[in-house]
Amino acid sequence: MPSPLPVDRVEYRRLLWRSRVGTAVLAVPLVLGVTQIVTLVASDDGDTRPAAFVFLFLSLYTIAAVWWAVRLWRRSFAARPVVLAVDATYAEQVGVPGLDDPAPARHRSLSGEQELPPRW
C-alpha cells in the first residue's frame, strides 16, 4: 500500500482559520448595509432613492464578497489532509465490490422452484 501523501496540518489549520475570519470580516459590511437599507425604507421621509443607491452598492459588494469567500474556502479545502485506510484488507484493496460478488441466486418463483402467489 502506498504511503499517505505528506500534508502540512499547520498550513491547513491556518488556511481554515483564515477562511473563517475572512468570511466574518466580509459579512460585517453586508449586515451594516442591510440595516441601513431597512432604516432608510422604514423612515417617515418617504424618499427611498438613498435606499436604492445603497442597495445597488450592496449588491455589487455581495458579488465581490461571495467570490472572495469562495476562493478562501476552496483554498482551505484543497489543503485538507488526505486520510488513507491503513488497515484495509486485500478484498477491499482489489476488485470492484458490485461486480466481483458471486452471481445472485435465481428467482425462485419464476424458475418454478416455488409456487407463484395468487394475484387477488
N, C-alpha and C positions, 0 to 999 in steps of 0.2 A: 504494500500500500504506500502511495507517495506521502511524503511528509507534508504537514499543513503549510500553507503559504505564510511567509513571515509577515506579521502585521504589527503595526505600531499602535498599541491601545491608548497611549498618551495622546497621540495625534487624533485618534477617533474621538476621545472624550473632549479634547479641545475644540474640534470642529462641531461636535454635538452641542456643547455649551455656547459656541459662537452662533450657531443657528437659532438656539432658543432665545438668547439675548437679542439677536438681530430681529427676530420676529416680534419680540416685545417692544423694541425700540421703534420698529416700523408701524406698530399698531397704535402708538400714542397719538400721532397726528391724525390718524383716522378717527379715533374717539373724540378728539377735540373738534375736528371738522363736523362730525355728525351732531355733536351737542350745539355747535354754533348754528348749523342749519336749523335744528329744532327750535332754538331760541329766536331766530330770525322769522321763522314761519309762524310761531306762536305769538309773536308780538302783536300789539294792537295797532301798529303803524299801518298795516295793510299793503305795504310795498314789499313784494317778495323778490325784487330784482337782485338785491345783495345775496339772498339765499341761492338763487340760480347761479350767480357768479361763484360762490363758494362751492356749490355742487359741481360745477364744471372743473374747477381745480382739484377738488377732492376725488373726482372720478379719474382724472389723469394721474394723480398721485397713487391711487389704488392700483392702477395698471402697473406702474413702475414698482410699487412696493411688492406686489404679488410676484412679479418677475424676479425681483431680487431675492425674496424669501424662498422661492422655488430653487434658485441657484444655490443658496446656502444649504438647504436641506438635502439637495441631490449630492452636493459635495460631501456632506457628513455621511450619507448612506453609502456612498462609494468607498469610504474609508472604513466601513464596518468590518469587524473581524470575521473571517470565514471559519466556521466550525465544521470539521470533518469528523465522520464516525470512525473512531479508532478501533472499537471492538466489533466491527461488522463481521458477520460470518461469511463463509465462502458463498453460500447461496444468495446472500444479499449483494455480494460484490459482482457476481457473474449472472448474466441472464436477465430476461425480462419476465417479471412475475406473472403477468397475464398470459403470455404466450408459452412459457415454459412449464406451466402446470400440466398434469396429465389430462387426457381427454375427458370431458364430462360424461357421466353415465347417460345411457339412452333414456328417453322419456318413457316411463313405464306404461301409461295408458295408451299412448299412440303406438307402441310396439306390440301391444297385445298381452303384455305381462299382467296387466291389471284391468279390471272391467271399467268401462267408461262410466262416469257419473250420469245419472238421468238429468235431462235439461230442466224439467219443471216438476 
